[in-house]
Amino acid sequence: MKYEDYAQGDAFQAEKRTVFSTQTLPLCADGQLAKPGDFVSATVGGWSVFAVRDKEGAVLVLRNACRHQNMQVVATPAGNCESFRCRFHGWTYDLQGRFVTAPPPVAPKDRQASDLHLPQLATAVASGLVFFRLGRTGAAPQAVTALPAYGGTLTTEIGCNWKVCIEHLLGEHAPSPDFAFAWPLLTVRRAGPLTIMEQVVPHTFLRTRLLTHVFGGPAGEHQAAAATIRHVCEQLQADRAAGAPALDEPMVVAFHKRLAEAYAT
Ligand code: FES
């Protein structure tokens, strides 16, 4: 990896077209969508999407782009609602992303047109998480067996490129039955009765959100660990931008190999 890949937006745009538009990606914990109307939104690798539990209890992932003028419909990271009203001109969608209504001055001429609904993406719920895919094909998420009960999710905003965060998480561990990397954005670690999933959300090329999903115990106890990850990643980002080489632990090297393969597609 060159230092530009961590410090400039071009690599992020390339990753948006390759890694993130073709792979199955995690979005949130299923437990974050406990009730109908619960939603979580994020920009993952440059793609703005949100997950919602509909009135029948199904989880959907939808593109977060209004059919009127392509603006973000869901502007908050998480919440609960009965419908989604775009704040720009008032187009309104139900919990399945279907167009419901719009104020007369901006209403579509044909209210029955099929392209008025928010596009629904391939969605899977597995291992306590919600996954989505932008492409037509892609590997199904691997299931984690014997997962303890969901305990909560911590959100940590980090001023670094997403690859720095992945490298740090991988560099802390040797391959073992208790630690796994689920390419491209998730690590799974067992620690006694706990299973901890660190989900990396590449928000922009220098803004990364880390979701720490804790199973088997309360999430609050992991606040200090998450703060340490943020501190270390921001320091590593500064090092990388100054030209320092990436870590050379085996799992980091394997990650770079996978990235190079994705870039070549
Ligand atoms: S962009 Fe959403 S209503 Fe106009």
Boltz pocket constraint, residues with backbone or C-beta under 6 A from the ligand:
constraints:
  - pocket:
      binder: B
      contacts: [[A, 66], [A, 67], [A, 68], [A, 69], [A, 70], [A, 71], [A, 86], [A, 87], [A, 88], [A, 89], [A, 90], [A, 91]]
      max_distance: 6.0
